[in-house]
Amino acid sequence: MRFTPSIDPKNPVLHDASAKVHVKFDNDSNTTIVKKDTTTTAIPSTATTTATTATTTTTTTPATSTVTNKKRSSDQAEIKDIKLNKKKKPDTIKNVKAKATAIGIPGSTATPNKNGKGAGKYKKTAKPKLSEEEIKEKVKKIREKKKQRKLAKKVIDGVKVAVPTLRLNPDKLEQKVSLSSIRDFIVNSLTEAVPPPWATFTHRSSIKHTVVLFVHGLDIVSFGIPEHRNNVPNFVDAKSFDSTPTAIGKAAMPFFTSCFSHMLISKITGGNGKIFSAVSELLQSPIGKNEYERKQKESNERIKKFENNMNEYYVLTLDEMKGLGYPIPPCLDPESKLDDDWKETRAVKNPIPKKRLIALDCEMVETAEGKSLARVTLVNEDGNKLLDEYVKPSEPILDYLTEYSGITPEIMKNATCSLRRAQKHVRKYVDHNVILVGHGLENDLRALKLVHPYCADTSILYDSFKGKPYKPALRHLSRNLLKRVIQHKSKVGHDSAEDARAALDLFSLKVKKGPDFGRFGRGTELVSDRLHKYNPPKSSILLEASATPNGVFAASSTLEYHHYTSEETLIENTIKAVDTHDFIFSQFDTLRAPNTKYQEKNQPTMAPTVIPTEISGNYEEAARMTRFDSYFKQMYDSFPSGTMVLVLGGLGNVARYHELYKRFRICQGLDDPPNSDPVEPWTGTDQKRLEGYGAKARMGAVFATLKQ
């Protein structure tokens, strides 16, 4: 409603700023009006008469009131039409109505009429009317939210305690869930990061641990997806886990499938027939601009410090050695204590300005006490052998690991050197004037039971082509960077002298090319780094049971890493890790078909398994799934309440893709051919087939639940 000022004075005291004369209106009809300039247009006498009449009349009849109102309207119209001369001052105070300015009303989106007409009159925008179905859906969501909050209360000792809950919203998935989205989900479960739209948490801060089980061979076809993998949906409801003839997962893994409401379909990054590492994509996170600039500044300062001696720029710091699991010498950390059978390299009285380079490589065998030293080799900067000695373990040898070590029973029959003598030989050449170079050097030093303060590790100086946290393979670095083939498959075992020379040459190449050479993930960081920055810091651990005697991952200052050759040991340590760490990542090979002699030999002995009658076809696969179901139950039952559990599969079991990709790598010179037979040339048809099968193999299985 527009405000209209009244012209009836009620004894106001006004100040005429132009005349600086005090003017007073009262009931005295004889009050004189002071005029400053008689030439100024005056208000008609009717206005004065009306005002005087209105103020002097104390009792009026209804008729008189009507007349007065009519006169008042007429007077207002006259006053509105008066145009004042701007150069002259008025002789009286005039009621001139100013144009109203529209003022926004909070909560209203209405606007005044054009040209100022009807200004001040606002109409609230009408909310769109919801259909009956939309109203029902809205009510359903509200009730579901209340239900979740109600369920998220648990009575313990008579007290209601908030417990975390997880609700998957697969209907919100517009496409296959990306691994980066799953990574954000993992981070959000332990921090205050924004969750993806397909998952809703209640009392998220009460989640205690997040466990990720990465199971190679866990395939979507086993849980309701047709074998042709065409038109694959974004998710599968648990009720449809056995909807196809090839869906043996529900029958072979009854406990596992009972723990999850849905299977989400993930899509691993890739293209042109190549598929990137799912583990690397899960465990790597892009860093912000400020963090990148901070790291670059630290690197530049370190380069400036060692610009005249870049060899020492690449020597591991104490913190790096601790993070990578190196044995720590007391000369670097006085709190470090060595066992009686451990030795430290000798200090020197006269340090030299530029330390010498010596490469170390060791080969191990398996004994009752674990891995033991069987061969030690030292190579100088010229590539000449300084030491090459076979070492006889103190314990009986259980496995010579000939496929990897090249050690045979015949060789060890003639070995007479003990571990203590081997330590003495190494310490003769390696002192504190030496930078010790190696690939995965912490394993060699532990086998030697030796500590050294100046170490350079080529497995850290270069990134794996798969990305972090993978450790780059020495043979791949040698082939791609040195253009040299080592560890050839036609040979039995590794040549430790050959490996030592390759590590030394890779180190020299790094010094020559600079810190960024051989780096692929400068703009990324591990998820463990991101979690460690949280307040309070979150601890992370990576556990693995693989087919090889050596691990494929690398530890870091924020990521503890352990490698096992037995999945029973992996399960045991995964359960223990939940008590000491916030984020646990365990990698299993249980469902992967054995493809190496080592894996076949180390495959655990299976108890007789009863295969359900509805399973037909691949009984070996069903037996592996049944075994993993028992593994999962053992772990899940041991996890405390409030533990987030994710189970992911890797590449799909698309046999044709793996066959074609293997031939592709051989044709590209990335791998050695299995024999001397000529390899068929790679054609455009082969490339199209590889891309088609690759698109199917990129789809993986994702299961998520929160233990109550």
N, C-alpha and C positions, 0 to 999 in steps of 0.2 A: 504494500500500500504506500502511495507517494505522500510525503509530508507536505502540507500546505500551511505556511505560517499565517497566523491570525493578525489582522491589522488593528485589533482592539488593544490599546495599551493598558497595561495593568501596573501603572506606576513604576515603569522601569527608569533607571538612571542611565542615560546614554552619553557618550563622549564623542563629539564631532571632532575627529582628528584634524580635519582641514582648517576649521575655524578656531580650534582650541578654545571653544566656548562651552560652558557647562549648560546643558539643556535638560529641563525636567518637565515631565508630563504628569499632571495630577488631575484631581477632580475640578479644579478651578477653571471654569470656561473662559475666564478673562486672561488666561496666561498668554503673555506676548511671545511671539516667535522672533528671534533675533535673525536678521537677514544680513549676510555678508556682502552679497552683490545683488542689487535689485534687478539687474538685467537678466539674471538667470531664470529660466522657465520655471514657473511655480506650479505647485499642485493645485488643481481646481478647488474652489472653496467648498464644494460638496463633500470632499474628503474630510476637510476640517470640521464641517458641520456634522457629518456622520460620526466622526470620532468624538466630538464634543457631546453629541446627543447620546451616544452609547455610554459615555462615562458619567454623564450627569443624571441620566434616567435611572431611577432605582426600582420603579415598579412599572412593568409594561404589560399590555394585553396581548393575547395571541395575535390579533390583527396587526398591532404595531410591530410585533416581532417579525411577522412575515414581510412587512414593508421594509424593515431594516435589513433583512437578509437579502432582499432583491437589490436594495441600494448598494449593499456591500459587494455583491457580485459585479454590479456595474462599475463601481469604483475600482475594483481589482482589474477589470479589463482595461480601464483608462490608464491606470498606473503602468500596466504591462506595455502599453503602446508608446509611452513617453520615451523619447530618445534624448539622453543628456548630452549636452555639449561638453566634449572632453577638455576643451581649453578653459572652461569656466567652472567654478565650484557651485554646487547646489546650495540654495538658501535654506533648505529644509532636509530632514532625513527622509529618504524615499525608500519604500519597500519594493525594490526591483528584484524580480525572481531570476537567479542564476541558473544556467543550464546544468542539469544534474549529471554527475559523473558516476558511471556504473561501478559498483563495488562487488567483487566476487563473493559469493556466499559459500562458505566451507561445506564440502559434501555435495555441491551442486555443479553440474556440468553445463547448465543452461547459460545462454548469452543474451544480452539485451537486444531489443529490436533494432533494425537498421535506422540510421539517421537520428538516433537518440529517442525515437518514439517508444514510449512504453518502457523507458529506461528505469531500472530498479525493480521491474516486475520479472521475477525468475520462475521458471518452471523446472522442476526436477525431472531429469531424464528417466523415463519409465524403464524399469528393469525388464529384460526379455522374459516372457512367460515360459516356464519349463513345461515340457510335455510330461505326460503321466509316467512314461518310461524313465525320463531323466530324473523326475522326483523320486521314483522308487530306487534308482541307482544311487542318488545322493543319500537317501535314508539308509540304504544298505551299507555305504561306506562309513557313515557316522556310527552305525551300530557295530560294524566290524572294528572300528577304531576303539570304541568303548570296550568291546570284547577283548581285544588285544591288551589293553591297559589293565583290564580286570584279571586276565590270565597271567599278566606279568607281575603278579603279587603272590608271594609264597609265604605261608605261615611256618615260621621256624621258632620253636620254643614259645609259641603263643604270640609271636610278633610278626606282623606282616613285613616282608622284605621284598624289595624290588628285584626282579630277576629279568635278565635280557631275553628278548624274543626276536625271531627273524621271520618275516613273511615275504615270500617271493611273489613278485608281480609279473609273471612272464607275458601276460597280455600286453604289457607296455613295450615289449620288444618289437621294434619295427623291422629289425633285421637280426642276423646272427650276432650273438654277443661277442664283442671283440676282447682280445686278451688284455688290452689296455684298460677296458672297463672292469674286467675281473681284478686287475692289479689295483685299481682305485677302490674296488670293493674290499680287498684285503687291507689296504691302508686305512680305509674308513672304519673297519671293524676294530682297529686298535687306537685310532686317533679321532680328531674332530673334523676330518676331511668330509667333503660332501659325498653322500652315497649315490650310486647310480640309480636311475629311476626304477629299475626292475627289482629292487630290494628295499624293504622297509625294516628298520630296527626300532625296537622299544627298549629303553634303558640300555642303550649301546655302551655307556660308560662302565657297565657291570660285566662286559665281556672280558674274560681273564686271559685267554690265549687264542691264537689262530693257528690251526694246523692245516697245511696243504700237502696232500698226498698226490704226487704226480706219477701216474701209473702208465707206463708204456704198454701199448696193446689193448687198452680199454677202449673199445670201439662202439660207435653209435649203432651199428647194425645189430649188436647184441641186445639192444633195448628198444626195439620197435621201429627202427628205420629200415626201409627196404634195401636189399643188397645193391640194387642199381644206383642208389643214392641220388635219385632225381627228385626235384621239387621237395626238398627236405624242409620241414617246418622249423620255426625258431625254437621250439621246445616240444617236449613229449611229456604228457601227464603220466604219473606213476601207474594209473590204471591201464595204460596202453603199452607197458613195458614188454608184454608178451603177445603183441598183436600181429607179429609176422612169424613165418616158419623159422627164420634165422635168429629170432630173438630168444636166445637161451639164457640171457642174463638173469631173469627173474627166477628161473628154475635152478640155475647153478649157483646163484648168489642170493639166497632168500633173506638173510639178515641185512646184507648191504642194501638191497632195494627197498626194504621196509623202513629204512632210515630217511628216505628222501621223498619229497612230494613231486618233484619234477626233474627231468633231465634237460638242461639248457644246451643248445647247440652253439659251440664256439666256432670262430673262423680265424685260423692262424694266418698271419700276414705272409704274403708271397705274391708271385707273379712270374709270367713267362716260364712256367714249369718249375721254378725254384720256390722252395718253402723255407721261411726263416725259422730259427729255433724258437719253439714255444716257451721253453724254460727261460731263455734269455729275454724274451719279450715280457714275460711275467715279472721277472726280477729286476728289470731295468726301468728307470723312471727318468724323464727329461728334467734337467735342472733349470732353475730360473736364471735370468740374466745376471742378477747380482751375485749369485753363487758362482756362476761361470767366470765373471770378472774377478772375483776374489781368488779363485784357483789360478787364474792366469797371472794375477799379480804375484802370488806366492812363487809360481814357477819362474817368472822373470827375475825375481829377487834371488832365487837359488842359482839361476844361470849366471847372473852377474857375480855371485860369490865365487863360482867355480869356472869362470870364463877362461882362465889360463890352465885349467886342469879338469877337463870335462869328464875324464874317467871317473873321478870321485863324485861327480854330479849324480851318477846313476847308482852309487852305492846305497844300499838300503839303510834307512834311519832306524833308530831303536824302536820307535812306534810301529814302523812297517814290519820289522822283524817279529815283533810280538803279535801283530795282527795276522801275519802269514804263518805263524806256528813254528818259527825258527827257534832252535835252542839258543838261549841268550848267554853270552859270555859275561862273567863277573866284571871284566874291565869296563863294560858299558853300563851295567846295572849291578851295583854292589849287593842288592837283595837277591840276585840270582845265585842259587846254590847248585853245584854239580855233584852227581853221585860219584862213588869211588872209581868206577870204571870209565868215567868220562874225562876227557882231556881238553885243555885249551891251547890254542896255538901260542907260540912264543912271542913275547914283547921284544922290542929292539932298543938298543941304546942310542943308535944314530938313525932316526927316521930319514928316509930319502924324499926329495920334493915330489917325485912322481913314482907312485908305486908300480911294481911289476904286475903283469897279468898272468894268472895260471888258471886253467880250466880243469874242473873235476867232474868225473862221472863214475857212478857205481852201479853194479848189478847185484840183485838180491835173489835169495831163494827162500822158500817157506819152511820154517821149522816149528817145533812145538811151542816155542816162545813168540812166534810171529815171524816177520821178515828179518833175515839176517844177511850180513854182508858176505858176498861171494867173490867180488872182483872190484878193484879200485884202480883208477887210471888218472894220471896227471899229465897235462899237455901244456907246453909253454907257448909264448906268443908266436913263435915260428912254426908251431904245429908239430914240434918234436915231442916224443914221449919222454917224460921225466920219470914216470913210474907206471908200471902195469903189472899188478900182482893179483893172483887168485888167493882167496882167503877161506880157510876152513872153519865153518861155524862150530861152536862148542856143543851145540845140540844136534841130534839126528835130523837129517833133511827129510821133510815130508813131501815136498814138491820142488823140483828143480826149476820150474817155470821156464822151460827150455824155449818155448815159443817166443818169449819176450827177452829172457836173459842170455840165451845162447849157452847156458851152463848145462853140462851133461854129467852123468855119473862118472864117465871116463876121465873127464877133466878134473873133477873133484878128488879122484883117487890119488892124484899126484900133488894136490895142494897141501902145503905144510905151514904156510904163513898163518899166524894167529891174529886175532883182532888187535891185540895189544901191539904186536910188531907192526901191523899195518898203520896204526896210529903214529908210531914212531917214525915210519918212513915218510908219511905225509907231513908231519911236523918238521921234518928235516928240510923240506922245500918251501913250506908255507909258514910264514911268520907275519908280523904286523906291517911289513913292507910290501905285502902282496894283497892284491884284490882277487878274491876267489870268484871265478865265474862258473855258472852252471845253469841248467834248465830244471826247475823244480829242485833247487839246491838244498832245501830244507830236508828232503827225503834222504839225500846222500849224506848229509852231516849227521842225521839221526842214525843212519846205518853204521857210520864210522864212530858214532858217539864222540863227536868232536865239535867244538865251538870256535867261531872265528868272527871278529868284529867287522871285517870289510868284505861284504858279499854283494855280488851283482847277479840278479836272476833274470834270464831272458824270458821266462814265462810270465814275468810281471812287466818287463819293458815293452812287450808287444801285446796287442789285443788279439783274441781269437776271432776268426772270421765269423764265428757263430755269435759273438758278442759276450759281454759279461753275464754271469760269473764264470764262464767257461775258461779253461786254461788252454792257450794255444799249443797244438802238438808240434814238437820239434821237427818232425819230418815235413809237416806242411809249411812251416816257416822256412825251412831249408829249401824246399822245392820252389816256393813262390818268391822268396827274397834273395836267396843265394843261387837259385837255378841249379841246385845240386840235389841229387836223389840219394837219400840215406834210408836205412831201415827197410831195405827192399824186401818185398814179400817172398821173393825167391830164396832169400837167405833165411837161415834158422837163427832167430834171436837177433839182438842188437850188438853192434860193435861199439864198446864203450869209448875207445879212442876216436872213432868216427863221430860219435855224438859229442864228445868234448870239443873237438875241432869245430864242429858246426856251431856250438854255443859260443865259442870264442869269436868266431867270425861274425856271428849275429850281433854280438856286443860291439865289436869294432865298427860294424855298419851303422849301428845306432849312434855311436859317438860321432861318426862322420856326417850322418844325415840330419841329426837333431832330434829333440824330444818328441815332436809330433809325428815323426816317421813311424809307420806301423800302428798308428792309433786310429780306431774307427768309432769310438764312443766318447769323444771329448765333451759332447753336450749332454751326456747322461750320467746318472749315478745309480747305484744299487738301491733297491727298496729298503735294504737294511740301513743304508746311510740316511735315508729320509726318516725312517722310524727312530734312528738314534738321535736325531735332532729334536724329537718331541720331548716335552717336559712333563713327567720324568722320561728319560731315554728308554726306548724299547729295545730289548736284546733279540738277536736273530741267530739262527743256526741252520745249516744246510747239511743234511745227511743223505748218504747215497750207498746203494748196493748195486754194483755194476759188474759186467762180465769181464772186465779187465782188472789186473792186479793193482793198477794205479788209478787214482781218481781223475776225473775229467774236469773238475771244478777247481777254483782257486779261492783260498780264504782271503779275507781283507780285515781291516781294523775294526769293522762293524759286523762282519759275518764270520762266525765260527764254522769250520768245515771238518767233516769226518767222512772217511771212505771205508766201506766194509765189503767183504766178498761174500758174506752170508746174509740172507734176508732175515733170518731169525735174529741175528745180531742187530740188524737195522731196526727191527720191530722193538726189540728190547730197549735200544737207545732212544728211539722216538718217544716211547712212553716216559723214559727218564727225563728227556729234554723238556717235556711239558712242565715239569716241576721247576725248571731253572730258566726258561726262556719264554718270551712273549710270542715270537713268531718262529714257527717250526716248518721247514720245508724238507720233505723226505721224498726221494725218488726211488721207484720200484721198477724192477724188470720182470716181475712175476708172470705177467700175461704175455710177455714177448717170447715168441718161439725161439728156442736155442739156435744160434747161427754160428757159434764158434766152438772150437774144441774146449777152450777154457770154460765157457758157460755150460756146456754139456757135462763136463767133468765136475763142476761145482754146483750143478743143479741139485737141490735138496731131495733126499729120498722121500717119496710120497707114500703115505699110508694108503691102503686100498680105499678107493672112493666109490660110493654108490652113485651112479649116474641116473637121474630121474628118467623114467620111461618116455616122457615127452621130448627129451633131447635126442636128436638124431643127427648123424653127420660126424662132425669133428669132435670126437671124444677127448682128444688130447687138450683141445682148447677148453672144453667144459671142465676137465680136471684141473687145469690151471686156474680157471675162474673160481672153482670150488675152494681151492687152496687159498686164493686171495680173500675169499669171503671169510674164512676162518682167521686169517691175519687181521682183517679189518675189525672183526668182532673183538678180537683180543685187544686191539688198540683202543677201539671206541669205548669198550667197557671200562678201560683204565683211565680215560680222560675225565677230568673233573667237570662238574656242571658249569655251564657258562663258557664252554670251549666251542669256538667256531671251527667247523670241519668242512674243508673243500676237497673234493676228489676230481682230478682232471686226467683226461687221456691225451696222448700226444697225437701223432699223425694217424690217420685212419689206415686200417689194414687193406689198402688197395695194392694188391700184389703187382699189377701191371705197371703202376706208377714207379714202384721201387725198382723193378727190373729196367724200365726205360731210363730212370735217372742214374742208375749205376752205369749203364752203357754211355749215357751222355757225359758223365765225368771222365770216363776212359777216353772217349773221343776228343774231349777238350784237353787231355793231358793232365787232368787233376788227380787221377788215380792210375795205378799200374794195371795192365791187363792180367787176368788170372793165369794165362799161359801164353805161349808163343804164337798161337793161332792169330791170323789177321783179323782186325776188328772192322766190322761193316761201317762205312762212312755215315755220318749223321745227316739226315735229309729234312726237308721242310715238313714232310708228312710225319716224320718222327717227332718233330717239335710240336706240331698241333696235337698229336696224341698225348704227348707229355703234359701239355698245358691242360687238356681235358681231364686226364686222370688226376693231375695235380689239384685241380679245383675241387674234386671229390675228396681227395686225401686231406685237404686243409680243414675239413669239418671235424670237430672233436666233441667229446662229451664233457659236460660240467655238472657236478652234483654239489649242492650246498645245504648244510643244515647246522643248527645250533643245539648242542646237547643241553637238555634241561636237567 
